[in-house]
Amino acid sequence: MAKLLLVDDDDAVRGMIRMRLSDGFEVVDTASPEQALALALEHKPDAILLDLMMPGFSGFELCQSLHSLSYTSRTPIFIISGEAGAKYREHCEALGAKAYFQKPVDFAALKAALTAAMREKQPERRAHVRVRMSVVLKLRGKDAKGNQIETSVTTDNVSSGGFLCTCPASLVKDALFDVFLTSEHQERFAGKAEVVRQEAPGAPWQKYGFRFKEITSDWVLQPM
């Protein structure tokens, strides 16, 4: 049974959603947005249901945090809010939300959206096995200011479809880079990869997740 994380400070709303979804989903819920990140790490939910207007830590901030962290970046987030209007919907989608549902919730539509997200998510989880491996790479492309850069990085982990690394330069999502494997005596072109996520925004040294758009036979892990 797929597992959902529900974050909403209204006890009655949480109870209603739990009851209406219990026939097809296991629901872990909390009224505390501050606790949501820890619960997401502990339970590894298949999807997250998130209210917008909560005290202390808003749903907007939580949505952005969940989308930017590596362990939740691929988890579909569904906003369930009493706030109407296209501006909220568009803003939430820009922060990484999968869909937006206004209260009172259309549970038939929500269940259909969750079921579709589960079907999309399963192949993605199996697509590329990550291996913890330090590989020295050279990245050539443009930084967040549009300046052409060439920088060396070392991977935290790699897969047949991409890699995670710490980079001294500031990069933006969807930026495309030429990737080279480097060693003491040679440099080999591994392919072209785009930035798909950023971890810990604001830190002096950022971690970035890259996904290959083109890949050569020189990359360290090849698709099966």
Buried (B, 14 or more C-beta within 10 A) or exposed (E): EBEBBBBBBBEEBBEBBBEBBEEEBBBBBBBBBEEBBEBBEEEEBBBBBBBBBBEEBBBBEBBBBBBBBBEBBEBBBBBBBEBEEEEBBEBBBEBBBBBBBBBEBEBEEBBEBBEEBBEEBEEEEEEBEBBEBEBBBBBBBBBBEEEEBEBEBEBBBBBBBBBBBBBEBEBEEEBEBBBBBBEEEEEBBBBBBBBBBBBEEEEEEBBBBBBBEEBBEEBBBEEE
